[in-house]
Each structure stands twice: as structure tokens, then as C-alpha cells.
């Protein structure tokens, strides 16, 4: 039979208390984020108050009341200074007459210069985007209502780079209440592809380059019709048409830099093929990129590594950080117990929250300092000589050294920067795995990638180094690494393969 019963069961489980959650969150914040959090907590919690250099508490104010009387000599001196106020010597009428905008001057018969007012474009609250630029051009064009709606719909579906990834079917099906026909969408696409910058609305790289080459051909033809042609314009026309053929038919060969095969298929000389490729290099593969405005990220180091005598010291950057304390008035309220029960419960809850925040901020500081001290002990050569002296270091090693969990170290170095004699670096920069380096030592992975990149940059373009050859070159330097690892590092740095790097003439 089914009947309700009570069963007791004892189990252990890890529960994150609100205070522990706050400690984890505070540890992951950098200086600027922590400052914003403290300001928000001060507004929300009345028991927290910021210590200002010019502010004093009520108790301190009462203690200083007797010292506020000035001597007779001081009062006399102040009165003399007040009698000779320097501001009275200023001719404010002349000041306003000379320095205010002439448009605000009054008085007949006074000639004033015409001052150009600043353009309202300087008062824009945000920079113009690609969408704004294209819609502005559409607004000045005479189009049928259906085509205009379709063009605006296409502009709204463009990527930041200017490409249109949606097909005509997807555009017409997703137009909703606009009910755009396929014919209007195709016509609108032609309108958008004719806007500035040339190449927007393209559905592929090849189409983007073709649109730009077609514009150059039209401009060259108009120039010939207006001024006549010569050898230079004929050569320019040939190179543009060869470039158009390469983009339309042989773009994979261009990516492989196979000049010999391109010349054969184009029926042109290698010099003419090279000139056509030079034309393609002048094109913009991402025409909308110029309108991508990324906000400048403000970086302020949380800590600094400074030399103190013969040793390196860790200095926390606490400049402009709010200094907090508990409000003395509320503390007296809790001691005296004069407030209502509901008020006392609220003050106690806010008191616990404030104390927890102060402890978490201090814990954050201690954890960051201990982590940075471990970094300094291991990276002293880097601080002396630079990046080439960087040593491999893992988060797990530092965590074991300071006696915390690796996730704690990971949060302590997350999104935080340090000022060193070698420059400003992210704290995560110092954590990198090692590979077998010369003389049996470990080499940081970052330095190994730099060596691989340098070998490739110094290779002969006609005979680029294979991955096996790179392994052999590294072995000569005492660095033992496999071919698969070299290929992985090369892919991480977005370096093409040997076949793609080879330049055939």
C-alpha cells in the first residue's frame, strides 16, 4: 500500500554560503571592478562609509570643538585679507566683454567678428556605424518603396565586416510584415552592393573582390574616354582584367601562391601575373571593418614588482581605492539597544554583511600578494633580463606552494595586471607550460613558439622549411620537440603550411 513515511538520512555535501560566494567573486575582480563594487555596496549598506581624508566622525568632531577658536591675531590677519580681496581688483565687465562669445555681446555700434560655430558632428554621442553609413546613403536615393524596404532589411542583416551571409530565400522568408519579394530583394542587393564602401553586401570573398575590381575597371574606362589611353592605361587595364580572372576562377591557386601555374592558366607572363596579384593586394577583403569601433580598454595594474635593495617586493596598487569603515552611530545603536526590534534586526544583518565584505577584501589582498610573491621567487630572471629569461610555471605549482586550491590562484590572477621593469603584463602571462629545452632545462611554450615563428620568417620563400626541418633546426639549439607539436604550434599562430608558404616563380 502507498502511504507517507518519514525517513531520516545523514549525508555530507558542500554548500556555498553567501559569504563564500562573495569571497570567490571579490577575488576574481580587478582593481577597477572592485572599486565599482565597493561604491555600490556603500550606497546599498548604510553601515559602510568611506573614509575621506577631509572627513571626520562625530566623535572626532566633538573632540576638536575646543581647538577651533582662532587667536585674536589670526582673526585680525583674516580681516585684513578680507578687506583687500584680490577679486575686487578684477574688471569683470571687461572680462565678459573680452572672453565671451561675440554673439552674446550687447551694445550698439560695436563691430564684432564672425566666429564659426563648431559643427554638430562634433557633438555626436557615438561614432557612426556601418549600418548608419549605409542607411544615410539610401535616404538620398530615389527607390521604389518595396526596394527601399528590402535594401534597409539587407543592410540590417549585414555582418560587421560587410558580408551578407543570409541567402535570398532566408531574407524573403524572414522579412515578416514587410513581405519582400525575391525580385525586390535581388534588386535591393544590387543597390546595396553599389554603396560605399564598395564590397559591402558581398556573399563571399570572391564576390567582394570582384565588386571592387569592377569599380576600378569602370573608373579606368571613364578615364580613357575622358583623357584618352596610353601604354600605362593599357597595362593597367590588362592587370585589372587578369586580377578579375584570378578572383573569379583561380582564387585557390592564389592562396597557394603558385605563380607558375597561374601564369600558365592565364596565358600571361609571370611578371604580368605578379602585377595582377599586386592589384588584388590593394583590395579590402573586409570593407566594413573601418566602421568597427572598439572601445579602448582601460588597464590599471593591481600590483607592482619593485626592487627594494637586493630583493624584489610586491606592492599592491591601492591608489584611489575607497577606504571603508563601519559607521559609529549604528554601532552605538546596537550596543545601547534603543531601537525597535525590526530596526535592530536590519542593522545586525547589514553589520554582518559589511564585516564579511571587509574580510573578503582583505582576504583578496592577501591571496594576491602571496601569489605574486611566489611568482617573483620563480621569475626573478625575467624581471632582470626580460622575456627571454621567462621560466615555465604552472598554476598548480604556485597553489601547492602557498597552500590553496588551483582555482583560487586562477581567480587571483584572472584579468589582473602587474607593473614590472619590463613593462605591464597580465598575471596569467607568467603561467606557461614548459618543453624540453637546451641543457636539459625547460623552455616556456611561448618562447618556443617565438623561435618557430622566427625560423619561418627567416626561411627562403622559394624553399620554405617543412615541419620536420623545423624540428631539426630546433634540435640544433638543444630543443627536443616532435613534428606534431611543431605543426600544432604553427596552427596556433595561424601560419600556413609549407605548401601554402612556397612562392613559385
C-alpha positions as CSV (number, residue, x, y, z in Angstrom):
1,X,0.0,0.0,0.0
2,X,1.1,3.5,-0.7
3,X,1.4,5.6,2.4
4,X,3.5,8.6,3.5
5,X,6.5,7.9,5.7
6,X,9.4,9.9,7.2
7,X,12.9,8.8,6.6
8,X,16.0,10.4,8.2
9,X,19.2,10.3,6.2
10,X,22.6,11.8,7.2
11,X,24.8,13.0,4.3
12,X,27.7,15.3,3.7
13,X,27.6,17.9,0.9
14,X,29.5,21.1,0.2
15,X,27.3,24.2,0.4
16,X,28.4,27.6,-0.8
17,X,27.3,30.2,1.8
18,X,26.6,33.8,0.6
19,X,29.8,34.9,2.3
20,X,31.9,32.3,0.5
21,X,30.3,33.2,-2.9
22,X,31.1,36.8,-2.3
23,X,34.7,35.9,-1.4
24,X,35.1,34.0,-4.7
25,X,33.6,36.8,-6.6
26,X,35.7,39.5,-4.9
27,X,38.9,37.6,-5.6
28,X,38.2,37.4,-9.3
29,X,37.7,41.2,-9.6
30,X,40.4,43.5,-10.8
31,X,41.1,46.9,-9.2
32,X,38.6,48.9,-11.3
33,X,35.8,46.3,-10.9
34,X,36.4,46.1,-7.1
35,X,36.2,49.9,-6.9
36,X,32.8,49.8,-8.6
37,X,31.6,47.0,-6.4
38,X,32.7,48.9,-3.2
39,X,30.9,52.1,-4.4
40,X,27.7,50.1,-5.0
41,X,28.0,48.4,-1.5
42,X,28.5,51.8,0.2
43,X,25.3,53.1,-1.5
44,X,23.3,49.9,-0.5
45,X,24.6,49.3,3.0
46,X,24.3,52.3,5.4
47,X,26.7,50.7,7.9
48,X,29.6,51.2,5.4
49,X,31.1,54.5,5.0
50,X,34.1,55.7,3.0
51,X,36.9,57.3,4.9
52,X,37.8,60.7,3.4
53,X,41.0,62.5,4.2
54,X,39.0,65.6,4.9
55,X,36.1,64.0,6.7
56,X,35.9,63.2,10.5
57,X,33.4,61.3,12.5
58,X,31.1,62.8,15.1
59,X,33.3,61.7,18.0
60,X,36.3,63.2,16.4
61,X,34.4,66.4,15.7
62,X,33.3,66.7,19.3
63,X,36.9,66.2,20.4
64,X,38.2,69.0,18.3
65,X,35.5,71.5,19.2
66,X,37.6,73.3,21.7
67,X,40.5,73.8,19.3
68,X,38.5,75.7,16.7
69,X,38.7,79.1,18.2
70,X,41.2,81.3,16.5
71,X,43.5,83.7,18.2
72,X,42.9,87.5,18.0
73,X,46.0,87.9,15.8
74,X,44.7,85.3,13.3
75,X,41.3,87.0,13.2
76,X,42.9,90.4,12.6
77,X,45.0,88.9,9.8
78,X,42.0,87.4,8.2
79,X,40.1,90.6,8.4
80,X,42.9,92.5,6.7
81,X,43.0,89.9,3.9
82,X,39.2,90.2,3.6
83,X,39.4,94.0,3.3
84,X,41.9,93.6,0.4
85,X,40.1,90.9,-1.6
86,X,42.0,90.4,-4.8
87,X,38.8,89.6,-6.7
88,X,37.7,93.2,-6.2
89,X,40.6,94.3,-8.4
90,X,39.3,92.3,-11.4
91,X,37.3,94.2,-14.0
92,X,34.6,91.6,-14.6
93,X,32.9,93.7,-17.1
94,X,36.0,93.8,-19.3
95,X,36.4,90.1,-18.7
96,X,33.0,89.2,-20.0
97,X,33.4,91.7,-22.9
98,X,36.7,90.1,-24.0
99,X,36.2,86.4,-23.5
100,X,32.5,85.6,-24.0
101,X,31.2,84.6,-27.4
102,X,30.7,87.7,-29.6
103,X,27.2,86.6,-30.2
104,X,26.2,87.4,-26.6
105,X,27.6,90.9,-26.6
106,X,25.3,93.8,-26.4
107,X,25.7,97.5,-27.3
108,X,25.1,99.4,-30.5
109,X,27.8,100.3,-32.9
110,X,30.3,97.7,-31.7
111,X,31.7,95.7,-34.6
112,X,32.3,92.0,-33.9
113,X,34.0,89.3,-35.8
114,X,32.0,86.4,-37.2
115,X,33.0,83.3,-35.3
116,X,32.4,79.9,-36.9
117,X,30.4,77.7,-34.6
118,X,31.6,74.2,-34.1
119,X,29.9,71.5,-36.3
120,X,27.2,69.5,-34.6
121,X,29.0,66.4,-35.9
122,X,31.5,67.0,-33.1
123,X,28.7,66.6,-30.6
124,X,27.8,63.0,-31.6
125,X,27.5,60.7,-28.6
126,X,28.7,57.7,-30.5
127,X,30.7,57.1,-33.8
128,X,28.9,56.2,-37.0
129,X,28.4,52.5,-37.7
130,X,28.3,50.7,-41.0
131,X,24.6,50.5,-40.8
132,X,24.2,54.2,-40.2
133,X,26.6,55.0,-43.1
134,X,24.6,52.8,-45.5
135,X,21.2,54.0,-44.4
136,X,22.3,57.6,-44.8
137,X,23.2,56.8,-48.4
138,X,19.9,55.0,-49.0
139,X,18.0,58.0,-47.7
140,X,19.3,60.2,-50.5
141,X,18.4,57.7,-53.3
142,X,15.1,57.5,-55.2
143,X,13.9,54.0,-54.9
144,X,10.6,52.2,-55.1
145,X,9.1,51.6,-51.6
146,X,9.4,47.8,-51.8
147,X,13.0,48.1,-53.0
148,X,13.9,50.6,-50.3
149,X,12.4,48.4,-47.6
150,X,14.3,45.4,-49.0
151,X,17.6,47.4,-49.1
152,X,17.1,48.5,-45.5
153,X,16.3,44.9,-44.5
154,X,19.5,43.7,-46.2
155,X,21.6,46.4,-44.5
156,X,20.2,45.3,-41.1
157,X,21.4,41.8,-41.8
158,X,25.0,42.6,-42.8
159,X,27.8,41.4,-40.6
160,X,30.3,43.9,-39.1
161,X,32.7,43.0,-41.9
162,X,30.1,44.0,-44.5
163,X,29.3,40.5,-45.8
164,X,25.8,39.1,-46.3
165,X,25.6,35.6,-45.0
166,X,21.9,35.1,-45.4
167,X,20.5,33.8,-48.7
168,X,17.8,35.4,-50.7
169,X,15.3,32.8,-49.5
170,X,16.2,33.4,-45.9
171,X,15.8,37.2,-46.4
172,X,12.5,37.0,-48.0
173,X,11.2,34.3,-45.6
174,X,12.4,36.4,-42.5
175,X,11.1,39.7,-43.7
176,X,7.8,39.2,-41.7
177,X,5.3,42.0,-42.2
178,X,7.5,43.6,-45.0
179,X,6.5,40.8,-47.4
180,X,9.6,41.4,-49.6
181,X,9.5,39.5,-53.0
182,X,12.5,37.8,-54.4
183,X,12.6,40.2,-57.3
184,X,12.7,43.2,-55.0
185,X,15.4,41.5,-52.8
186,X,17.7,40.9,-55.8
187,X,17.2,44.5,-57.0
188,X,17.9,45.8,-53.5
189,X,21.0,43.7,-53.2
190,X,22.4,45.3,-56.3
191,X,21.6,48.7,-54.8
192,X,23.4,47.9,-51.5
193,X,26.4,46.5,-53.4
194,X,26.8,49.8,-55.1
195,X,27.0,51.8,-51.9
196,X,30.2,53.0,-50.2
197,X,32.4,51.2,-49.2
198,X,32.5,49.1,-52.3
199,X,32.2,45.4,-51.5
200,X,29.5,45.5,-48.8
201,X,26.7,43.1,-49.4
202,X,29.0,40.5,-50.9
203,X,28.2,36.9,-50.1
204,X,31.8,35.6,-50.4
205,X,35.3,36.8,-50.5
206,X,35.5,36.3,-54.3
207,X,32.3,38.4,-54.8
208,X,33.7,41.2,-52.5
209,X,36.9,41.4,-54.5
210,X,35.0,41.3,-57.8
211,X,32.9,44.2,-56.9
212,X,36.0,46.3,-56.1
213,X,37.8,45.3,-59.3
214,X,34.7,46.1,-61.3
215,X,34.7,49.6,-59.8
216,X,38.3,50.1,-60.8
217,X,37.6,48.9,-64.3
218,X,34.7,51.4,-64.6
219,X,36.9,54.2,-63.3
220,X,39.7,53.3,-65.7
221,X,37.3,53.2,-68.7
222,X,35.8,56.6,-67.7
223,X,39.4,58.0,-67.6
224,X,40.2,56.6,-71.0
225,X,37.1,58.1,-72.5
226,X,37.8,61.5,-71.0
227,X,41.5,61.8,-71.5
228,X,42.5,59.0,-73.9
229,X,44.6,56.0,-73.4
230,X,48.3,55.3,-73.4
231,X,50.7,52.4,-72.6
232,X,50.2,52.9,-68.9
233,X,46.4,52.7,-69.0
234,X,46.6,49.7,-71.3
235,X,48.9,47.9,-68.9
236,X,46.6,48.9,-66.0
237,X,43.6,47.5,-67.9
238,X,45.4,44.2,-68.5
239,X,46.4,43.8,-64.9
240,X,42.8,44.6,-63.7
241,X,41.3,42.0,-66.1
242,X,43.9,39.4,-65.1
243,X,43.1,40.1,-61.5
244,X,39.4,39.7,-62.2
245,X,40.1,36.3,-63.8
246,X,42.2,35.2,-60.8
247,X,39.5,36.2,-58.4
248,X,36.7,34.5,-60.4
249,X,38.5,31.3,-61.4
250,X,41.8,30.7,-59.6
251,X,41.5,32.0,-56.1
252,X,42.7,28.7,-54.6
253,X,45.9,28.9,-56.7
254,X,46.4,32.5,-55.4
255,X,46.1,31.2,-51.8
256,X,48.8,28.7,-52.6
257,X,51.0,31.4,-54.3
258,X,51.5,29.1,-57.3
259,X,52.6,31.9,-59.7
260,X,53.8,29.4,-62.4
261,X,50.5,27.6,-62.7
262,X,48.6,30.9,-62.5
263,X,50.7,32.3,-65.4
264,X,50.1,29.2,-67.5
265,X,46.3,29.2,-66.9
266,X,46.0,33.0,-67.5
267,X,48.1,32.8,-70.7
268,X,50.3,35.6,-69.3
269,X,53.9,36.1,-68.2
270,X,55.0,35.6,-64.6
271,X,55.6,39.4,-64.4
272,X,52.0,40.1,-65.5
273,X,50.6,37.6,-63.1
274,X,52.7,39.2,-60.3
275,X,51.3,42.6,-61.2
276,X,47.7,41.3,-61.2
277,X,48.3,39.8,-57.7
278,X,49.7,43.2,-56.6
279,X,46.4,44.8,-57.7
280,X,44.5,42.2,-55.6
281,X,46.6,43.0,-52.6
282,X,45.3,46.6,-52.7
283,X,41.7,45.5,-52.3
284,X,39.9,45.4,-49.0
285,X,38.7,41.9,-48.1
286,X,36.6,43.3,-45.2
287,X,35.2,46.6,-46.4
288,X,33.0,47.1,-43.2
289,X,36.0,46.8,-40.9
290,X,36.7,50.5,-41.0
291,X,33.4,51.2,-39.2
292,X,34.2,48.7,-36.4
293,X,34.8,50.9,-33.3
294,X,36.1,49.0,-30.3
295,X,36.1,50.9,-27.0
296,X,39.6,51.4,-25.6
297,X,40.0,49.1,-22.6
298,X,41.3,50.8,-19.5
299,X,44.0,48.8,-17.8
300,X,45.3,49.7,-14.4
301,X,47.8,47.4,-12.7
302,X,46.6,45.8,-9.5
303,X,50.1,45.1,-8.3
304,X,53.7,46.2,-9.0
305,X,57.0,44.3,-8.7
306,X,59.5,46.8,-7.4
307,X,63.1,46.4,-6.3
308,X,63.8,47.0,-2.6
309,X,67.6,46.8,-2.1
310,X,68.8,43.4,-3.4
311,X,65.3,41.8,-3.4
312,X,62.1,42.2,-5.3
313,X,59.0,43.3,-3.4
314,X,55.3,43.0,-4.2
315,X,53.4,46.3,-3.9
316,X,49.6,46.5,-4.1
317,X,48.2,49.4,-6.1
318,X,45.7,50.9,-3.7
319,X,45.7,54.4,-5.1
320,X,42.2,55.8,-5.4
321,X,40.7,52.8,-3.7
322,X,37.9,53.6,-1.2
323,X,38.9,53.0,2.4
324,X,35.9,51.6,4.3
325,X,34.9,51.6,8.0
326,X,31.8,50.8,10.0
327,X,29.5,53.7,10.9
328,X,30.0,54.5,14.5
329,X,26.4,55.7,15.0
330,X,24.9,52.3,14.1
331,X,27.4,50.5,16.3
332,X,26.3,52.6,19.3
333,X,22.7,51.8,18.4
334,X,23.4,48.1,18.6
335,X,25.2,48.5,21.9
336,X,22.5,50.6,23.6
337,X,19.6,48.6,22.2
338,X,17.3,51.7,22.0
339,X,15.9,51.0,18.5
340,X,12.9,48.8,17.6
341,X,13.3,45.1,17.2
342,X,12.8,45.3,13.5
343,X,15.4,48.1,13.1
344,X,17.9,46.1,15.2
345,X,17.5,43.0,13.1
346,X,18.1,45.0,10.0
347,X,21.2,46.7,11.4
348,X,22.6,43.4,12.6
349,X,22.1,41.9,9.1
350,X,23.7,44.9,7.5
351,X,26.5,44.7,10.1
352,X,27.3,41.1,9.3
353,X,27.3,41.9,5.5
354,X,29.6,44.8,6.0
355,X,32.1,42.8,8.1
356,X,32.0,40.0,5.6
357,X,32.8,42.4,2.8
358,X,35.7,43.9,4.7
359,X,37.1,40.5,5.4
360,X,36.8,39.3,1.8
361,X,38.6,42.5,0.6
362,X,41.4,41.8,3.0
363,X,41.5,38.1,2.0
364,X,41.7,39.1,-1.6
365,X,44.6,41.3,-0.9
366,X,46.5,38.6,1.0
367,X,45.9,36.0,-1.7
368,X,47.1,38.2,-4.5
369,X,50.2,39.2,-2.5
370,X,51.1,35.6,-1.7
371,X,50.5,34.6,-5.3
372,X,52.7,37.4,-6.6
373,X,55.4,36.7,-4.1
374,X,55.6,33.1,-5.4
375,X,55.7,34.5,-9.0
376,X,58.6,36.8,-8.0
377,X,60.6,34.0,-6.4
378,X,60.3,32.0,-9.7
379,X,60.6,34.8,-12.3
380,X,63.5,36.8,-10.9
381,X,65.5,36.3,-14.1
382,X,62.6,37.7,-16.1
383,X,62.5,40.8,-14.0
384,X,66.2,41.3,-14.6
385,X,66.6,40.4,-18.2
386,X,63.2,40.3,-20.0
387,X,61.0,37.8,-21.8
388,X,63.9,35.6,-23.0
389,X,64.6,34.7,-19.4
390,X,61.0,33.7,-18.6
391,X,60.7,30.3,-16.8
392,X,57.9,27.7,-17.2
393,X,55.4,27.9,-14.3
394,X,52.1,26.2,-13.7
395,X,49.2,27.3,-11.6
396,X,49.2,24.0,-9.7
397,X,52.8,24.6,-8.6
398,X,52.1,28.0,-7.1
399,X,48.9,26.7,-5.5
400,X,50.8,24.0,-3.7
401,X,53.5,26.4,-2.6
402,X,51.1,28.9,-1.0
403,X,48.7,26.2,0.3
404,X,45.5,26.9,-1.7
405,X,43.4,25.3,-4.4
406,X,44.5,25.9,-8.0
407,X,41.2,27.5,-8.7
408,X,42.0,30.1,-6.1
409,X,45.2,31.0,-7.8
410,X,43.4,31.1,-11.2
411,X,40.9,33.6,-9.8
412,X,43.7,35.6,-8.2
413,X,45.5,36.2,-11.5
414,X,42.4,36.4,-13.7
415,X,42.0,39.7,-15.5
416,X,44.7,41.4,-13.4
417,X,47.8,43.2,-14.5
418,X,51.2,43.8,-12.9
419,X,53.7,46.6,-13.5
420,X,57.2,45.3,-13.9
421,X,60.6,46.9,-15.0
422,X,59.9,45.0,-18.3
423,X,56.5,46.6,-18.8
424,X,52.9,45.9,-17.9
425,X,51.8,42.3,-18.2
426,X,48.8,40.2,-17.3
427,X,49.4,38.0,-14.4
428,X,48.4,34.9,-16.4
429,X,51.4,35.8,-18.8
430,X,53.7,34.2,-16.2
431,X,52.0,30.8,-16.3
432,X,53.1,28.7,-19.2
433,X,53.9,25.1,-19.7
434,X,57.5,24.0,-20.5
435,X,59.1,21.8,-23.1
436,X,62.5,20.2,-23.2
437,X,64.9,23.0,-23.8
438,X,68.7,23.2,-24.1
439,X,70.9,21.7,-21.4
440,X,68.1,19.6,-20.1
441,X,66.2,22.6,-18.8
442,X,62.6,23.5,-19.6
443,X,61.7,26.2,-22.2
444,X,58.4,28.1,-21.9
445,X,56.0,27.3,-24.6
446,X,55.7,31.0,-25.6
447,X,59.4,31.2,-26.3
448,X,59.3,28.0,-28.3
449,X,56.5,29.5,-30.5
450,X,58.6,32.6,-31.0
451,X,61.6,30.5,-32.1
452,X,59.4,28.6,-34.6
453,X,58.0,31.9,-35.9
454,X,61.4,33.4,-36.3
455,X,62.7,30.4,-38.2
456,X,59.8,30.6,-40.6
457,X,60.3,34.4,-41.1
458,X,63.9,33.8,-42.0
459,X,63.3,30.9,-44.4
460,X,63.7,31.1,-48.2
461,X,60.3,31.7,-49.7
462,X,61.1,29.5,-52.6
463,X,62.1,26.6,-50.3
464,X,60.2,27.0,-47.1
465,X,61.0,24.8,-44.1
466,X,58.9,21.7,-43.5
467,X,57.8,20.8,-40.1
468,X,60.5,18.1,-40.0
469,X,63.0,20.7,-40.9
470,X,61.8,23.0,-38.1
471,X,62.2,20.1,-35.7
472,X,65.8,19.6,-36.9
473,X,66.6,23.3,-36.6
474,X,65.2,23.3,-33.0
475,X,67.2,20.2,-32.2
476,X,70.4,22.1,-33.2
477,X,69.5,24.6,-30.5
478,X,69.0,21.8,-27.9
479,X,65.2,21.9,-28.0
480,X,63.6,18.5,-28.3
481,X,60.1,18.6,-29.8
482,X,58.0,16.4,-32.1
483,X,56.8,17.2,-35.6
484,X,53.2,17.0,-34.5
485,X,53.8,19.6,-31.7
486,X,55.5,22.0,-34.2
487,X,52.6,21.6,-36.6
488,X,50.2,22.4,-33.7
489,X,52.2,25.5,-32.6
490,X,52.3,26.7,-36.2
491,X,48.5,26.3,-36.5
492,X,48.0,28.2,-33.2
493,X,50.0,31.1,-34.7
494,X,47.9,30.9,-37.9
495,X,51.0,30.2,-40.0
496,X,50.2,28.4,-43.3
497,X,51.7,25.1,-44.2
498,X,54.9,24.6,-46.2
499,X,52.9,24.1,-49.4
500,X,51.0,27.3,-48.9
501,X,54.0,29.3,-48.0
502,X,56.0,28.3,-51.0
503,X,56.3,31.0,-53.7
504,X,56.6,29.6,-57.2
505,X,58.1,31.8,-59.9
